Amino acid sequence: MSQSEPILIVGGGLVGASLAIALDTAGIPSVLVEAAAPRVDDQPSYDERNLALARATVNGLDAIGVWAFAKERATPIVHIHTSRAGDFGSVRMDAAAEGVDALGWTLPARELGAALLRRLDRCTHLTRLAPARVEGIERSEHGWCATIDAAGERRRLSTPLLVGADGTASGIRAQLGIGTREHDYEQALFVSTMLPERDPAGRAFERFTDGGPVAVLPLADRRVGVVLTVPADRADEVAAMDDTAFLAFAQERFGWRLGRLTRPGKRAPYPIRRVAADTLVAPRAVLVGNAAQTVHPIGAQGFNLGLRDALTLAELAADAADIGSPAMLAEYARRRAPDREGTMAMSHGLIRLACLEQPMLGPLRSLAMLALDRVPPLRRALSRRGMGFRENAPFAVREKTP
Ligand SMILES: Cc1cc2nc3c(=O)[nH]c(=O)nc-3n(C[C@H](O)[C@H](O)[C@H](O)COP(=O)(O)OP(=O)(O)OC[C@H]3O[C@@H](n4cnc5c(N)ncnc54)[C@H](O)[C@@H]3O)c2cc1C
């Protein structure tokens, strides 16, 4: 096999772009094929959604030189408050109690996208094809041969390792014959920003209600990012609301912890589906990010998890004698399994349990919240998870000790 052939990454969303940069940082040649033109406004996921980035994620983005372009736009999260309407008790995580300056940061996806594009421009071992689409793949003797349509021009490219970073509806996953397990939450999600009466001062809130979960994230200029989940059968009604009605709806769902909510920004709806690939690897091929697993956005795990996929893969590629070999891919699947399964199970379980209306569950949930809040080892374990620290994590995301 020719090791001089580049790794082929299909999809330059948040995760595919991060992977390309991580490989470049390690001096490994790759080709990044992205369907959208390399502009923030053209890239579908570089949009208005506000990303809660775990502390570990920011360590990783810093290690690959992206954070320097993003940090001015990010807002630190110093406190996270989780509660459920109608139950007593809450779980609080606090940066000072953990001895850190922030548990994580909030950053609009378009700002992270802009930072990734600026960092991509500085890559020296990377070839970027955008706008361009991978139209088909065929097995070759030593890997895969992809047919690419780059602005009407057809190209063929051989690779020892094909990476599907092409999102939830991954065409690469389908062409590799990898099946999925899917779950429809029968919910829709609305994302907006608002100005609360009281300064959020770095506090993030997650509130579970019978109608679905609500997340409120601190943003720059005293604003907050609001993520509202509604049952699918109410999606049209909420989409049709004028600003006054939408504010009242958000207020009713979130409560008054930050006083009156005012001045809503743009409102964007998103569908919610959980899609988990049956396996992460195929011969000389691997899945990362949403192509590997798409989780409910309310847990704020999708990109955090996807970046750990990308950085683990880059780390293994840097150490591999034969990039894409069965041994390397088996190690990738082994290293990612506990984080992937654990994060998917936790976010899925939490949303189902927290939103169930059975009256018997209320007291049990309240007790669980009190235990998590009051028992220091439990709270500490939860805070470590919240900050994105996991066993088997890639080195780049681990906390640096001074
Ligand atoms: C409302 C909302 C809020 C969220 N909040 C958070 C949060 O707080 N924290 C968090 O960690 N995550 C969050 N997420 C999840 C996060 O946004 C996703 O996990 C992340 O964007 C996934 O990135 P990706 O690169 O894997 O996929 P995508 O962003 O979907 O990128 C896939 C790319 O592949 C390209 N592509 C597809 N097919 C081809 C092809 N054949 N050839 C070339 N290119 C192709 C597409 O153009 C696209 O750019 C949120 C998601 C939503 C919807």
The ligand as an SDF file (V2000), in Angstrom:
LIG
                    3D

 53 58  0  0  0  0  0  0  0  0999 V2000
  -30.1200   23.1160   17.6480 C   0  0  0  0  0  0  0  0  0  0  0  0
  -28.8590   22.3320   17.9090 C   0  0  0  0  0  0  0  0  0  0  0  0
  -28.0920   22.6390   19.0190 C   0  0  0  0  0  0  0  0  0  0  0  0
  -26.9280   21.9380   19.2710 C   0  0  0  0  0  0  0  0  0  0  0  0
  -26.1950   22.2420   20.3830 N   0  0  0  0  0  0  0  0  0  0  0  0
  -25.0620   21.5710   20.6390 C   0  0  0  0  0  0  0  0  0  0  0  0
  -24.2620   21.8840   21.7870 C   0  0  0  0  0  0  0  0  0  0  0  0
  -24.6190   22.7560   22.5810 O   0  0  0  0  0  0  0  0  0  0  0  0
  -23.0930   21.1910   21.9840 N   0  0  0  0  0  0  0  0  0  0  0  0
  -22.6830   20.2030   21.1410 C   0  0  0  0  0  0  0  0  0  0  0  0
  -21.6320   19.6100   21.3720 O   0  0  0  0  0  0  0  0  0  0  0  0
  -23.4270   19.8780   20.0330 N   0  0  0  0  0  0  0  0  0  0  0  0
  -24.5880   20.5270   19.7780 C   0  0  0  0  0  0  0  0  0  0  0  0
  -25.3180   20.2160   18.6630 N   0  0  0  0  0  0  0  0  0  0  0  0
  -24.8600   19.1340   17.7840 C   0  0  0  0  0  0  0  0  0  0  0  0
  -23.8310   19.6120   16.7580 C   0  0  0  0  0  0  0  0  0  0  0  0
  -24.2890   20.7600   16.0790 O   0  0  0  0  0  0  0  0  0  0  0  0
  -23.5640   18.4870   15.7760 C   0  0  0  0  0  0  0  0  0  0  0  0
  -23.2190   17.3270   16.5050 O   0  0  0  0  0  0  0  0  0  0  0  0
  -22.4260   18.8210   14.8080 C   0  0  0  0  0  0  0  0  0  0  0  0
  -22.7780   19.9320   14.0300 O   0  0  0  0  0  0  0  0  0  0  0  0
  -22.1400   17.6230   13.9120 C   0  0  0  0  0  0  0  0  0  0  0  0
  -21.1290   17.9600   12.9960 O   0  0  0  0  0  0  0  0  0  0  0  0
  -20.7410   16.9930   11.7940 P   0  0  0  0  0  0  0  0  0  0  0  0
  -19.5650   17.6590   11.1460 O   0  0  0  0  0  0  0  0  0  0  0  0
  -20.6120   15.6060   12.2580 O   0  0  0  0  0  0  0  0  0  0  0  0
  -22.0140   16.9810   10.8270 O   0  0  0  0  0  0  0  0  0  0  0  0
  -22.6180   18.1570    9.9490 P   0  0  0  0  0  0  0  0  0  0  0  0
  -22.4710   19.4420   10.6720 O   0  0  0  0  0  0  0  0  0  0  0  0
  -23.9910   17.7330    9.5690 O   0  0  0  0  0  0  0  0  0  0  0  0
  -21.6920   18.2300    8.6610 O   0  0  0  0  0  0  0  0  0  0  0  0
  -21.7620   17.2880    7.6180 C   0  0  0  0  0  0  0  0  0  0  0  0
  -21.1800   17.9530    6.3670 C   0  0  0  0  0  0  0  0  0  0  0  0
  -21.0370   16.9760    5.3390 O   0  0  0  0  0  0  0  0  0  0  0  0
  -21.3060   17.5840    4.0960 C   0  0  0  0  0  0  0  0  0  0  0  0
  -21.6420   16.5110    3.1480 N   0  0  0  0  0  0  0  0  0  0  0  0
  -22.6950   15.6450    3.2180 C   0  0  0  0  0  0  0  0  0  0  0  0
  -22.6360   14.7680    2.1930 N   0  0  0  0  0  0  0  0  0  0  0  0
  -21.5360   15.0900    1.4640 C   0  0  0  0  0  0  0  0  0  0  0  0
  -20.9400   14.5430    0.2870 C   0  0  0  0  0  0  0  0  0  0  0  0
  -21.4320   13.4550   -0.3470 N   0  0  0  0  0  0  0  0  0  0  0  0
  -19.8130   15.1220   -0.2090 N   0  0  0  0  0  0  0  0  0  0  0  0
  -19.2850   16.1930    0.4280 C   0  0  0  0  0  0  0  0  0  0  0  0
  -19.8030   16.7450    1.5490 N   0  0  0  0  0  0  0  0  0  0  0  0
  -20.9030   16.1980    2.0610 C   0  0  0  0  0  0  0  0  0  0  0  0
  -22.4320   18.5770    4.4060 C   0  0  0  0  0  0  0  0  0  0  0  0
  -22.4620   19.6220    3.4710 O   0  0  0  0  0  0  0  0  0  0  0  0
  -22.0480   19.0650    5.8010 C   0  0  0  0  0  0  0  0  0  0  0  0
  -21.3050   20.2630    5.7850 O   0  0  0  0  0  0  0  0  0  0  0  0
  -26.5100   20.8990   18.3950 C   0  0  0  0  0  0  0  0  0  0  0  0
  -27.2900   20.5940   17.2810 C   0  0  0  0  0  0  0  0  0  0  0  0
  -28.4550   21.2930   17.0300 C   0  0  0  0  0  0  0  0  0  0  0  0
  -29.2840   20.9400   15.8320 C   0  0  0  0  0  0  0  0  0  0  0  0
  1  2  1  0
  2  3  1  0
  2 52  2  0
  3  4  2  0
  4  5  1  0
  4 50  1  0
  5  6  2  0
  6  7  1  0
  6 13  1  0
  7  8  2  0
  7  9  1  0
  9 10  1  0
 10 11  2  0
 10 12  1  0
 12 13  2  0
 13 14  1  0
 14 15  1  0
 14 50  1  0
 15 16  1  0
 16 17  1  0
 16 18  1  0
 18 19  1  0
 18 20  1  0
 20 21  1  0
 20 22  1  0
 22 23  1  0
 23 24  1  0
 24 25  2  0
 24 26  1  0
 24 27  1  0
 27 28  1  0
 28 29  2  0
 28 30  1  0
 28 31  1  0
 31 32  1  0
 32 33  1  0
 33 34  1  0
 33 48  1  0
 34 35  1  0
 35 36  1  0
 35 46  1  0
 36 37  1  0
 36 45  1  0
 37 38  2  0
 38 39  1  0
 39 40  1  0
 39 45  2  0
 40 41  1  0
 40 42  2  0
 42 43  1  0
 43 44  2  0
 44 45  1  0
 46 47  1  0
 46 48  1  0
 48 49  1  0
 50 51  2  0
 51 52  1  0
 52 53  1  0
M  END
$$$$
